[in-house]
């Protein structure tokens, strides 16, 4: 309800910004604007993989082969299964570490709240905040937002895998150039 009001008034430029009570309510609902990727221990993730249905089926097959006295084949298959799962877990851990390295540090941004522009850490932003981004050489802001005025170049590699930064235009420019249907 409050979120819808805020977004609709911001697009017309009549926003008063969030009040302190609305900020606290929104923080309670949405949490911090952080992308935290937990990194589990190797054996914890290995245990998770070992509980997968296909892995359990393969272990069951190895047990059946052991009952049929296919000792060498069964033990070789078991060793390969265990090593393969270890390799898969290592790959997943490397991917998680790579994602953690891509996380941008917090930045200070100007946010409009209680009819005043004030600096706030990007992790403290909430849905519907009206922020101001300035031109600078390394102006990076790790947020998902709607551009109301101006244009900017956006690197969405972490979200979409798109390797080329894209030029984004504001809603005002898009609405002015689009015919009304």
N, C-alpha and C positions, 0 to 999 in steps of 0.2 A: 504494500500500500504506500508506504513512505518512499520506497525505492522508485516506484512508478511515477510518483509526483515529482521527485527530484529529477529524474531523467527527462520527463516531458518539459519541465520548466527550464532545464539547462539548455535544451535545444533552442529555446526562444530567447535566451539571454536574460531571463528574469530570476535566475536562481539566487537564493540567499545563502546557499551552502548548508551543510549539516550543522545541527546544534550539538552541543556536547552530549546530551542524552541520546540523540540519534546515533552518534558515533559509537558510544558504548554499547547500545543495543545491537548495532550492526557488527561490531567486533565480537560480541558474544555469539551472534548467529553465524558469521562467516569466518571468524578467526583472523589471523595475520595473513598478509599478502606475501607468503613465503612458499617456496617450492623446496620442501625438505624431503630428500630421498634417503630413507634408512638403508644402511648397509649391513645386512645380516652376516653372521659368522659362516665360514665355509661349511662346517658340519651341520649347522641348522638348515642351510639351504640344501645340503646333500640329503638330509633326512626327509625334507619336503619332496625332493625328486624321487626318493626311494618309495614314497607312499603313492606315487602316481599309478593308476590302474595298469598301464601298459608295462611298466617296470615290474610290477607285482606278477603280471601274467608271464613275463619272461622268466622270472625266478621260479614260478610254478612249473614252467616247462623244463627248466634245468633240473628241478627235483624229480620230475617224471623220467627224464633221461637217466638220472642217477639210479633210479629203481630198475631201469632196463639194462643197467650195467654198461652204459656208455660213459665211462669214467673220464677219459681224456677229453672227449668232446664237451661233456657237461662242465668240467672244471675250466677248460679253456673259454667256453662261452660265458661262464660266470665271471671269470677274471676280466674278459673284454667288456661285459656289461658294467662292472664296477668302475673300470677305467674310463669308459665312455661317459658314464654319468658324472664322474669327477671332472672330465674335460668340459662337459656342458655347464656344470656349476662354475668352474673357473671362468668360462666365457661370459656367463651372466654377471658374475662379480666384476669383471673388467668393464662390461657395458655400464653397470651401475656406477662404477668409479668414474668412467668417462662422462656420464650425465652429471654427476656431482661437480666435476671440474668446469662444466659449461655454465653453471649457475652464476649469474651476475651478482656482484655485491650490492648491498643496499645503497641507494642514492638519496640525496636530499632533493625534494621537489616542492614547488610552491602549490599549496592547496587552498581552495576557497571554502572556509567554514565560518559560520556566524558572521557573514558579511565582511570578512577580513582575510587577506592573503597572508599565509604564514608557512614557514618551512616545516616539512614533515618528512620523516624517513619513508622511503617507498614501501617498506614492509608494513607501515601503519595505515596505508591507504585502504579504503573500503569501497564496495560497489556504489557507484553513483557520485563519487568525489569528482569535483571539477578541479583539474590540475593545469598548471602552466608549464610548458616546456620551452626553454630558450635555445637559441642557436649557439652552439659551441662546438669545438672540435671533437670532443668526446662526450657528447650528450647522450648518455645511455640511460634508459629508464625501464627497469624490468616489470612492466605492467601490461595488462590487456585493457585497451581503452578505445573510446570512440573519439575521433578527431572532430572537434566542433568548428575550429577556425584554422586557416593556414594549410600547410602541407608539410610532409616530412618523409624521410627515407627510413623504411622499416626492414630490419633483418629478422625474418621469421624462421630462420634455419632450425632453431630448437623446437619449434612447434610443428612445422610442415616438412622440414627437410629441404626446402627451397634454398638453393645455394646463392642465389642472386638477391641482393636487397631490392625492395620494391618501393616505388613512390606511392604514397597514400595521400589522398585529397580529403578535405574536410566535408562534413555533411552539408554545410552551407553551400560550398562550391558544387557538389553533386546535385543537390536539390535545385539550384539555380539553373544548371545546364540541362536538367532532365525535363522532358515534357510531362505535364500532368495527365494521367490516364483517367 
